[in-house]
Amino acid sequence: MRKNKTLIIGLLFILLFTFIAHFFLILSTVLPPNPLALAVKPVSDRYTNTLFQQNWHLFAPDPITTNTNIYMEVDTGKERGKNEWIDISTPLKDQNHTKIVTPYNRIVRIIDGLSSDIFGNNQDDVIFQYVKKANENDKQVKAITKEIEKSQKIGEENVYRYASSYAKSIYNPKTIKRIRVRIDTVKPIPFSLRDNNDDKEEKFEQSTTFEWKTFNNKVVPFF
């Protein structure tokens, strides 16, 4: 009896600790920035953003109004022609639409997560407002800026890992010398205009082309 009682108390303690740690990390992520939240940010980001980067831009009053498309260009040493950009995001979105329940429900989130990291969209508006108004020598501003730059660097590294993985699926890895990535932001066709034959294309908003980088052969093929 005493052993069972000790086991139950131990399990309850573990559950209580897990419950407190979970909500502490969640709150430190979604609440306005403060010294404590910045101190645990490396841990909270790893815990909350492993598969899905999210912020309040998904909701009112300012929901996301654009789509992100990622393209890659592969250098195999042969003479390159025109229109060699390969869309590596739309195939994931198409697969996601084939079934209600599919692994692509989560995989497709990689696209927006990578874009958010690179362009800093994963930061709350409160942070940008604070940085804009505060003195550039403010210690808090320096810490926030450092975190944003770190996130952008990691995002760029990850998007090249993704591109390398995708390229490894459709090319012979031995022929790939380098790759580069392009990220386009477009405005989707409003649902109310879906039947309008004069407005069938998404409206282009922004395009960012990154530099050539060495192909990462250590990643596994995406498919």
C-alpha positions in Angstrom: 0.0 0.0 0.0 2.8 2.4 0.9 4.5 1.7 -2.4 1.3 2.4 -4.4 0.7 5.6 -2.4 4.3 6.7 -3.2 3.8 5.9 -6.9 0.5 7.8 -7.1 2.0 10.9 -5.4 5.0 10.7 -7.7 2.8 10.6 -10.8 0.7 13.4 -9.5 3.8 15.5 -8.9 5.1 14.8 -12.5 1.7 15.7 -14.0 1.5 18.9 -11.9 5.1 19.9 -12.9 4.4 19.2 -16.6 1.1 21.2 -16.5 2.8 24.2 -14.9 5.8 24.0 -17.3 3.6 23.7 -20.3 1.4 26.8 -19.5 4.4 28.8 -18.4 6.1 28.3 -21.8 2.9 29.0 -23.7 2.2 32.2 -21.7 5.8 33.4 -22.2 5.3 33.0 -25.9 2.0 34.7 -26.4 2.2 37.5 -23.8 3.8 40.9 -24.6 7.6 40.8 -24.3 9.3 41.1 -21.0 12.6 40.3 -19.4 11.5 36.9 -18.2 9.9 35.9 -21.5 13.2 36.9 -23.3 15.2 34.9 -20.9 13.3 31.7 -21.6 12.7 32.4 -25.3 15.2 29.9 -26.7 13.4 27.1 -24.7 9.8 28.4 -25.3 10.5 28.8 -29.1 11.8 25.2 -29.3 8.8 23.9 -27.4 6.1 25.9 -29.2 7.4 26.3 -32.8 8.7 22.8 -33.5 6.1 22.1 -36.2 3.9 25.2 -36.4 4.9 28.8 -36.3 1.9 30.8 -35.1 1.1 34.3 -33.9 -2.1 36.4 -33.6 -2.0 37.5 -37.2 -4.1 34.4 -37.9 -7.0 36.0 -36.1 -9.0 39.3 -36.2 -8.6 42.2 -36.5 -5.7 41.7 -38.8 -5.7 38.2 -40.2 -3.1 37.0 -42.7 -4.2 38.0 -46.2 -1.4 36.6 -48.3 0.0 33.2 -49.4 3.6 32.2 -49.6 5.2 30.2 -52.4 8.7 28.8 -52.3 10.8 28.0 -55.4 14.2 26.6 -55.9 16.7 26.6 -58.7 19.2 23.8 -59.0 22.7 24.1 -60.6 23.8 20.7 -62.0 26.7 22.2 -64.0 24.8 22.2 -67.2 23.9 25.3 -69.2 20.9 26.8 -67.5 18.0 28.0 -69.6 15.0 30.2 -68.7 12.1 29.4 -66.3 14.1 26.9 -64.3 12.5 27.8 -61.0 10.8 24.7 -59.4 7.8 25.2 -57.2 8.4 23.3 -54.0 5.4 24.5 -52.0 2.3 24.1 -54.2 2.7 20.3 -54.4 2.4 20.1 -50.7 -0.7 22.3 -50.7 -2.3 20.2 -53.4 -1.6 17.0 -51.4 -3.1 18.7 -48.4 -6.4 19.3 -50.3 -6.8 15.7 -51.5 -8.0 14.4 -48.1 -9.6 15.7 -44.9 -7.1 13.9 -42.8 -3.6 13.5 -44.1 0.0 14.0 -42.9 0.2 17.0 -45.2 -2.1 18.8 -42.8 1.0 19.4 -40.7 3.7 19.2 -43.3 2.2 22.1 -45.3 2.7 24.3 -42.3 6.4 24.2 -43.0 6.0 26.7 -45.8 4.5 29.5 -43.7 6.8 28.7 -40.8 9.9 29.1 -42.8 8.7 32.4 -44.3 7.7 33.7 -40.9 11.1 33.0 -39.5 13.0 34.6 -42.4 10.9 37.8 -42.6 10.2 38.2 -38.9 6.5 37.7 -39.2 6.5 35.4 -36.2 7.1 38.4 -34.0 4.2 40.1 -32.3 3.2 43.6 -33.3 3.9 44.8 -29.7 7.6 44.0 -30.3 7.9 46.0 -33.5 6.1 49.0 -31.8 8.4 48.8 -28.9 11.5 48.7 -31.1 10.2 51.6 -33.2 9.6 53.9 -30.2 12.5 52.9 -27.9 16.0 54.3 -28.0 18.4 52.2 -30.2 20.8 51.9 -27.2 18.0 50.3 -25.0 19.2 47.0 -23.7 15.8 45.5 -24.4 15.9 46.6 -28.0 19.3 45.1 -28.5 18.1 41.8 -27.1 15.0 41.8 -29.3 17.0 42.7 -32.4 19.5 39.9 -31.7 16.7 37.4 -31.3 15.0 38.5 -34.6 18.3 38.3 -36.5 19.0 34.8 -34.9 15.5 33.6 -36.0 16.0 35.0 -39.5 19.4 33.2 -39.8 17.9 29.9 -38.6 14.9 30.3 -41.0 17.2 30.8 -44.0 19.3 27.8 -43.0 16.1 25.7 -42.7 14.7 26.8 -46.0 17.9 25.7 -47.8 17.8 22.4 -45.9 14.2 21.9 -47.2 15.2 22.9 -50.7 18.1 20.5 -50.6 15.9 17.7 -49.4 13.4 18.4 -52.1 16.1 18.6 -54.8 17.5 15.2 -53.6 14.1 13.7 -54.3 14.0 14.7 -58.0 17.7 14.9 -59.0 20.7 12.6 -58.7 22.5 14.1 -55.7 25.8 13.5 -57.4 24.9 16.0 -60.1 23.8 18.8 -57.8 26.4 21.5 -57.2 24.4 24.3 -55.6 20.9 25.7 -55.1 19.2 28.9 -54.5 15.8 29.8 -53.2 13.1 32.3 -54.0 10.1 33.2 -51.8 7.1 34.9 -53.4 4.2 36.5 -51.5 0.9 36.7 -53.4 -2.7 37.8 -52.6 -5.1 34.9 -53.1 -8.3 35.2 -55.1 -11.1 36.2 -52.8 -13.8 33.5 -52.4 -16.4 36.1 -53.6 -14.5 36.3 -57.0 -13.8 32.6 -57.5 -16.2 32.5 -60.5 -14.9 35.7 -62.1 -13.1 34.8 -65.3 -11.4 38.2 -65.4 -9.6 37.7 -62.1 -8.3 34.1 -62.0 -4.7 34.7 -61.1 -3.3 35.5 -57.7 -1.9 39.1 -57.4 1.8 39.2 -57.0 3.0 41.3 -54.0 6.7 40.6 -53.2 9.5 38.4 -54.3 12.8 37.7 -52.6 15.6 35.7 -54.2 18.4 34.4 -52.0 22.0 33.8 -53.0 23.4 30.5 -54.4 24.5 28.1 -51.7 26.2 24.7 -51.6 23.8 21.8 -51.9 23.4 20.0 -48.5 23.8 16.3 -49.2 23.4 15.3 -45.6 19.6 15.7 -45.6 17.3 12.9 -46.4 15.1 13.0 -49.6 11.8 14.7 -49.0 9.8 12.1 -50.8 
